[in-house]
């Protein structure tokens, strides 16, 4: 039985790791900056509005604040993974299109080393690019050009963090995050004039580097089982290594086959990406039945730079902000006769101002979230599901509105760690 359990965990690990390479967005907005940024949250957090640096207990791993690792119970071991699915309707003033995506989004584990120190490690998505755009330009009926622009790839985040319990009510922690991956943006121009060669350009940027995030967690008891917690995190500016490969070719089409005629550019450049500082803070009230959470975060994307020698790209990004709030209600966690009373019922909302400013309009995103935490009978495992309904962008000023429904299914295994057997 134990062998089957470990094989199951290993299978989830391999499947999840492979899932990070799958296309997980079709948004035209991923054309800019580093693409669509991932919230990197578990289903538990997604159901209460999204990222929360203060939401914590002994049965979840909250990598958004390393100080929360101190809530792991003695000798416990947590393993968590989750699956995302989304359906998005893209709208302009004249057109609409629906796309769907599915991918694994979370793989993490955590356990206490001793009564003062706890650690966690895992793999999460950082950003994604996935778009296909086509349009044409015409100077005359004889000279038209069809332009196709596509983008693929993304960045992942492997983290390792530790927390120290400095006092019964106060903990501090730090995460080291290794950011890695590649972003590809391709562009082709097809001319209807046979005397002009078609052109193709490939721009691929590989990014690697480490960022650090520090966190604090303070909690105090008001009376009886009523507690209040405050959490905050800070990530400073950091430079990551970047390697850009540019390939430009001319080609012609013959019987639906592409024939390369010439390569007019083939270069490799080394540079840096400046990742901006980020601040988050949250407040939580909890009792044996009810948890209320509110969170705020901001990131200084105006400091973002992609630099190769004297060539600097900033994409005119704006500082981003996010407000989220939610609640969790559990009728009776210790009920032995009514399973529905042991379920965690969750609801929340979120309002984002993204780092994109297009046509003097900062792109915003707002959503409502719902979810359940389902304990497995006669087991220490939990299934967590969440649903998010919302919209991003606008159809004003020739922009695109995205209306989406996102689903998140996760499972958390809780076991015992570092315990010697008394009997063979």
Secondary structure, 3 states (H helix, E strand, C coil): CHHHHHHHHHHHHHHHHHHCCCCCCCCHHHHCCCCEECCCCCHHHHCCCCCCCCCCCCCCCCCCCHHHHHHCCCCEEEEEEEEEEEEEEEECCCCEEEEEEEEEEEEEEEEECCCCEEEEEEEEEEEEEEEEEEEEEECCCCCEEEEEEEEEEEEEEEEEEEEEEEECCEEEEEEEEEEEEEEEEEEEEEECCCCCCEEEEEEEEEEEEEEEEEEEEEEEEEECCEEEEEEEEEECCEEEEEEEEEEEEEEEEECCEEEEEEEEEEEEEEEEEEECCEEEEEEEEECCCEEEEEEEEEECHHHCEEEECCEEECCCCCCEEEEEEEEEECCCCCCCCCHHHHCEEEEEEEEEEEEEEECCEEEEEEEEEEEEEEECCCCCCEEEEEEEEEEEECCHHHCCEEEEEEEEEEEEEEEECCCCCCCC
